[in-house]
Amino acid sequence: MKNICSMMNGVMCKLFLIGLLLFTTAVFAQQVATPKIVLNQSGYYPKLEKSAVILNPVSESKFELLSMPDRKVVYTGVLSELKTTQYSNIKTKLADFSAFDQPGHYIIHVDGVPESPVFKITDHVNHDLAMAALKAFYYQRASTALDVTYAGKWYRAAGHPDTSVYIHPSAASKNRKVDSKINVSGGWYDAGDYNKYVVNSGISTSTLLSAYEDFPEYFGGQEVHIPHAKNKVPDVLTEAVYNLRWMLKMQDPGDGGVYHKCTNLDFDGMVMPDQALSKRYVVAKGTAATLNLAAVAAQAYRIFKLFPEQYPGLADSCLLASRNAWRWALNNPNVVYDQDLLNKTSDLKVNTGAYGDTNFEDEWIWASAELLASTGEQAYYNAFFARLNAPVSLPSWSNVGILGYYTLIRCERQLPESYKSITSILKKKILTLADRYLNAFKTGVYHTVIGASLNDFAWGSNSSAMNQSIALINAYLFSKNEAYLDAAVSNLDYVLGKNATGYSFVTGIGYKSPMHPHHRLSFADGIAEPIPGLLVGGPNREKQDGLKYDSEPELSYLDDVNSYASNEIAINWNAPLVYVANAMECIEKGKK
C-alpha cells in the first residue's frame, strides 16, 4: 500500500490530516493501557493449554487464579523462570494454569503486579470470534448494498458495480479489444483498499472451502446472519460463492487465461465505495492468476456438485473453467505479472497492489493436486508427482503449494488406489513442519508458536500465526496427537491478546482491540467502532509506512489508520482466522 495522502489530491489530503489529528488526539486519551498480565481476551477451553504472560515481571515466584466476582482463590501456581528472546529486551514469566479446568470467570493475581482483566474458561469460548471472522467477509462484498437487516449499523450503499470494466491494454486479446468493457461484478474487496486481486482471492476462497471440507457437519449448523435463500447451504459456502463467481468472471472465455486483477489505476481515497468513481480495469493475464483459478474452481467442483438444486450447473462450470485454466497455463507456463514493466509499456499506468510472483512451482503443485482430487486423472497425478520433492513451507498468497498437500490428505479415500501411497509422504512433510512449530511452542518466551523467530514479525504476521495453526490442526486431524492442538490454540491466544502489545488483534473482540484499522470501510463510515471480526496485520519490524514504532520487534504495531504496515486488514489474513476459530470450536465440541 502507499501513503494515504498519495491517494488524494492536495486539498483532500490537508482536510484529511486536520481531521485525523483531532480524531487521533481524542482517541489517544481513551486508549486502554497495556496490561502487565496479558492473556487471551476471549478466554480458554477447559481441557486445552491455558497460560498468561507477565511482562517485565517482578521477582515474585507464584500466581493465583481468583474466581469472580467473589475473588476466591481457586488455583495457585508457580511462575516460570525469567524468559527473554534473542531479539528483544522484553522479559517475561509464564503463568500456566492448564491443570485448572473449571468453567467460570477469573482473574490472575501476582503480588506487586496489577491484576489481569477478567477472562473466562468455558466450552465454545471462541463462538463469537468464529461467527464474527466469517461475517467480516460479508462486509467486504463489492458491487452490492449491505442491508441494515444484516449489516446493522455498518449498512451501506452499493459501490463499484464493476459491470462495465475496461480492458486494459495489457489485457487485450483477439476477442477483447482495448477499452472494450466486461462484467466482473461481485467478489470481495481485497483489503483496506477497494481493488480485487485473483491471486489473493485464491488462497482466501480456498481456505474457506477447506474449512467446510474439513468440518462439513459443523458448518452445516452455523448461522452467521448473511443474506441467502432458505436453501440449506452452509453460510461459509454462501459467502465463498460470492467471491467464486467473481473469480470465474475474471477468466477470458476465449482462451481460458485469467486476468490478474480488477482495479483502479490508483488507489481510491479514504471514502465509502459509492463515492469512489474512478474507472476500473482488468489488467494482464498471468500464470499465477490462472493457476489460482484452476485450483479454486477444481476444489469448488468437488463441493458444489453436492448442491445441484441450490446451484444448478455451478459445479460443471467450475470444472470446465479449471480445465481451461490449466490448459492455458500449460501453453503459458511462465507469464509473470510485472507491474513495473507493464507501466513502462503503457500510458495507463497501474499503481495499486502488484501481488507480483515469479515462481510458479507452488501454483502448479496446488492446481494439480486440486484437479487430481476432483478428477483422479493421470495427467494431474503426473504433474503433482513431478514436483513431489519441493520443500514444504507455510502458505501465503505467493506460496500455495502446501494447500495441495492438505487437499490430497483430506481426499485420500477418494483417490484411485494406485495414487494413495503418495499421501504418506505428504503426511510426513506436514508432521515435520508441525513438529518444528510444536518445539517453538514449548520453548517460546510467550508460550506461543509465533514469535520464535525475528522473521515472524513481518507484513501480515498475524496471518502467519493463523496459518501455523492451520498446519498444526491438519497434523492433528490425521495423527490425533493433541499436543498439536495445544500448539495451534496458542497462536489463537496470541492474536487475541497474549502478546507484548496487549492487543486483541481482531476488531470487536476483547477489551483492547484495534479501533483504527487501515480500512476504508471502517474509516469513512462515520461510525466510531470499526467493522467487527477483522484481523489486522500485526507487529511488523519492517515498518514500510515510515511511521514511528516501538523499537522492539514484537511491539512494532500501531493502532493507527495510517499504519498500513501493521494495521491493515486483508481477506487472506481473515480466512485462516475463520478456519482456526471454527476448527477449534468444532474439535472441542466433538470431544464432549
Secondary structure as UniProt FT lines:
FT   HELIX           4..7
FT   HELIX           10..30
FT   STRAND          37..38
FT   TURN            46..47
FT   STRAND          51..55
FT   STRAND          62..67
FT   TURN            68..70
FT   STRAND          73..78
FT   STRAND          83..84
FT   STRAND          91..96
FT   TURN            98..99
FT   STRAND          104..110
FT   TURN            111..112
FT   STRAND          119..121
FT   TURN            123..126
FT   HELIX           127..139
FT   HELIX           148..151
FT   HELIX           152..154
FT   STRAND          165..167
FT   HELIX           169..171
FT   TURN            174..175
FT   TURN            178..179
FT   STRAND          181..182
FT   STRAND          196..197
FT   HELIX           198..214
FT   HELIX           216..220
FT   HELIX           235..249
FT   TURN            253..255
FT   STRAND          258..263
FT   HELIX           273..275
FT   STRAND          281..285
FT   HELIX           287..304
FT   TURN            305..306
FT   TURN            308..310
FT   TURN            312..313
FT   HELIX           314..331
FT   TURN            333..334
FT   HELIX           339..344
FT   HELIX           361..375
FT   HELIX           378..385
FT   TURN            386..389
FT   TURN            397..398
FT   HELIX           401..410
FT   HELIX           412..414
FT   HELIX           417..419
FT   TURN            420..421
FT   HELIX           422..443
FT   TURN            445..446
FT   TURN            450..451
FT   HELIX           454..456
FT   TURN            459..460
FT   HELIX           461..479
FT   HELIX           483..495
FT   TURN            496..497
FT   TURN            500..501
FT   TURN            507..508
FT   HELIX           520..524
FT   TURN            532..533
FT   STRAND          535..536
FT   TURN            541..542
FT   TURN            544..545
FT   HELIX           553..555
FT   TURN            561..562
FT   HELIX           564..567
FT   STRAND          568..570
FT   HELIX           571..590
//
